Amino acid sequence: MSDTARSRYADARAAFGTMSTAMITPFTPDGALDLAAAERTAAHLVKLGNDALVVSGTTGEAPTTSDKEKSELLAAVRGAVGSGVRLVAGVGTNDTAHTVELARQAQAAGADGVLVVAPYYSKPTQAGLAAHVRAVADAVDLPVMLYDIPGRSAVPFSTETLIELAAHPGVLAVKDAKGDLHATSTVLAATDLAYYSGEDALNFPLLAIGAIGLVSVVGHVAADRYRAMVEAVAAGDLATAARLHYEALPLVQAIMTTAPGVVTAKAALQLQGVLADRGTRLPLLPADDALVAVLRDALKKAGYLS
């Protein structure tokens, strides 16, 4: 690895950590933002093993929280976890000007980095996608993590676009939920971008080919095991990492394939007594009793619920 790559990877770890969870946003029974519950949840996630948290991402129901709520939430979480935990603010929208505004707001509120998803619905060209990212990266003094998730955004970051954007000094990392290990390997071989798995089913394979960390949903429950997996791969102990991967599979099945991750993560935290209310904002509906029963069984089998 070149000295430049080592420096950029160190910068990425400093901004984004290695074990992070895309944190849910708690609401009161009447649907208002519950900052006290957010503080308790953040503290719980750090105690569980997260060294970073993504606030106002997809799992944080960013599409249905206001800009003011996003700023209040980030400030509350910062107060709960202190300066030693990295906070990454989800700022991506399909409006470049609004994304820039959210990035500046996140910087003012104390974020360590920003997460920028490919603009959804609008379906920009790759040139437009690259221009969108550069506009955000040029507007703030925070490192940028790209979020490549074509299943939600419709438009992927092409390999060529990722290689192009890697030349921007503010673009340090990729949250990879594309599910294309060949494309990821190609970018890893050609750039100094730090990769983070954004798909829990592929955490181990992505770490094995060079990702340096995770941005997880299952981490709401299993951050301790996932942190151990990250550390095992970094130490070259793939056997231990593989064992942890297989141990987590039933949780991945229950949390990631039965309903949107925010729905199941909130229900799991409620079952554990971390969260009082599992409510979501429309168009999402909270977990029903049948889904809660499935999650209860998975948590018990995994040793996360007595």
N, C-alpha and C positions, 0 to 999 in steps of 0.2 A: 504494500500500500504506500502511495506517495505521501510526502509530508503535507501536501495540500489536502489530500483526502483525509488524513488523520486530523488535521485542523478543522475541517468542515464537519466531520463526524463528532468531534469534541464539542463544536458549537451546537450541533443538533441535540446532543445529549443534554447540554446545558440549558437549552430552550425547551425541549420536549420530553426529557427524561427517557426512560426505557420501558417502564411498565406504567401504562396509563389506562384509565377507564373513561369512556364517553359518558359522563355523569347525567343521570336523570334530573329533571327539574321538578321538585315537589310542589304540589298545590294543596290548598285547603279544601275542605269539603264543598265550599261554594265556588271553587275554581280559581281563587286568587293565588298569586305567588306566595309560597310559604318559605320565607327566608330562614326562619329558625330551623325548619326541617332540612333545608339545604345545607346549613352549617353542620348539623348533626350527621347528615349523610356524607358530606365531604370528609369530616373527621374520621368517620367509620372507614371510608375507603382508603384513607391514608394509613390508618392502623392496620388494615388488611394487607397492605403491601404496595400500594400505588405510590410512585414518586412523582406522578403528574396526573392532572385531571383535565379533560376536555369539557369545557362549559359551553352550553348553548350550541351543541352539535345536533345531529338528527335525533339522537337518543334523548337529548335535552329539550326536545319539542321546539326547536328554534323557529320553525315556520309559524307557530301560534303564540309566540311571546313577543311583546313589544320591544322596541329598542331600549326604552327606559327600564323595562324588566330585565333585559339582558345585562345592562350596566349595573343595576342593583344586585343581580345574582352574582356577577363576577366579584364585586366588592365584598359581598357577604362571604363568599367562599374563600377569598383571600384572607379575610379576617379570621376565618375558622382554621385555616391550615398554615398560616404564616408564610414567611418568605422562602422557606426551604423546599417547598413543593412547587413544581412548575405548573402554571396555569395556561392552558391554550384556549383561546376564544374562537368559537365557531363564528365566522363572519360572512360566509359565502351566501350569496343570493344570485338571482339571475339578472340583477341590475348592477352594473359596474359602479355607478355613482353611489348607490346605497351600500354596496360592499366596502367601498373606500371609507364611507362615513362610519360604518360599523367597526372597521379596523382602527380608525383614529379614536373612536370611543373606547375600544378595548385597550388601546395603548394608554389612554388617560386613566382607565380604571385599574391598571396594574397587571395586564396580561404579559406573559413571557413570550408568547408567540401567537400566531393566528392560523386558523385552518380555513382554507379556501377551496370549496367544492367547485367542480366544473358547473357553469351556469346551466341550471335545469330548465326544461320546457322550451327555452328559446332556440336550442340546438344551433349554437354558433359554429362557424367554420373553425378549423384548427388555428388559423391566423387570428381570428377573433378571440378564441380561448386564450391564446398566448398574450394578446394585448390586454385582456381582462386581468390576467395574473400580474403582468408588469405594472399596470396602473395601481394595483393594490400594493405590491411590493415597493413601488417608488413613493407611496404616500405615507409610509410609516417607517419607524426605526425598529421594527420587530421582524424576526425571521418568519418565513412563510412555510407552512406545510400544505402541500397540495393534496386534495382529496379526490382520488380517482375511483369513482363508483358509477360506472355507466348504467347499472341496473336502476339507479335512481335519477341520474342526470341525463340519461339518453345518449350523451356525447362523452366518449372516453378521451383521456389525454393520450394521444398517439405516442408511440415510441419516439418519433422524430420531434414532437412538441416537447416531451419531457427532456430530451437531450438538449434542445434549444434553451429551455427555461433553466436548466442546470447552470447555464453560464451567468445567470443573474445572481449577484452576490447575496441577495436577500432570500432567495429560494433555496432552502436547505434540505427539505424532506418531502416524502410522499407517504400519505396514508393509502395503502394499496388494498382496494376491495374489487379489483378488476377480475380476479380469478384466472389470470393468464400468467403462469409461472415462466413461460418462455419469454414473453414480452418484458416481464420484470427482470429476468436475468440479463436480457439485452441492455436494459437501462443501467443496471448495476455494473455491468462490465464496461460501459461507455462513459459513466459519469461518477461524480462524487456525491450524488444525492443519497441521503440516509433514508432507508426504507423502514416503514412501520406496517405491520400487518393490521389491516382494518377488517379482516374477516376471520372470526374465531375458528371456523372449521379448518382454516389454512395457516394457523399461527405457527405450528411447528415446521411445515414445509417452507414457509417464507423465511423463518429464522435460519433454517438450514442452508438456504441459498444466499444469505447475506443480510437479511433485515436485522436491524439493531434493537428493535423493540416492538411493542404492541400498543394499539389503541383499541381497547376491548369493550364489549358489552357484557360478556360473561364475567368479566373482571369485577362487576358489582358483587359477585359471589365468590369467585375463585381467583382473585388477584394474587393470593399467596402462592398457589400452584403455578400460575402463569409467570410470576416473578422468578420462581425457581426454575421454570423452563427456560426463560431468557438467560439466566445466569449459567445454566447447564450448557446451553449451546455456546455461549461466550467462552466457557472453559473447555470446549471440545468434547463434552460428555453427552454425545448424542443418544446413548442408550437411556440415560436418565431422562433426557428431554422427551424421548419417544414414549417412555412409560407415563410421564405426566400428561402428554398429549392424549393417550388412550384413556387415562383416568378421567379426563375432562369431557370426553365425547358425549356421555349421557346428558351432561349439563348443556353442552352446545345444542344437542338435539332438542331439549326441553325449552331452552331460552330463545334459540335463534330460528326454529323452524315451525313453531306452533302459533305464533302471532308476532307482530312487530316487537323488536327488542325492548323498546321502552315499556310496552305493556307488561311483558314477562319480567323484566328487571324490577319494575315497581312492585309487582306482586311478590316476587322473591324477597325483596327487602322488607315488605310488610310481614311476610311469613316469619322472617328472622327477627322482627321487632324493631328494625331500624327505622321504618317508615310507618306512620300511622294511617295514611290514606294513599291508596293506589290509583287515585283518580287521574285521568288524562283529559286533555282538551280535544274537542271535536275537530277533525273527523275521526280521531282515534277514540275507541271505547276501552274502558278498563277491563282487565281479565275477569271472566265470569267464574262461577264456582267450579265448573268442570276443569277449566284451565288451571285454576289455583290448585286443584287436587293433583293434577299432573306435575305441577311444579313442586308441590310438597313432597311427592314421592321421589322426584329426582334429587331434591336437596337432601333428603334423608339418606338415600343410597350413596350420595357423594360425601356424606359426613358433615354437611353444612347446616343440618337441622336435626335436633334430637327428637 
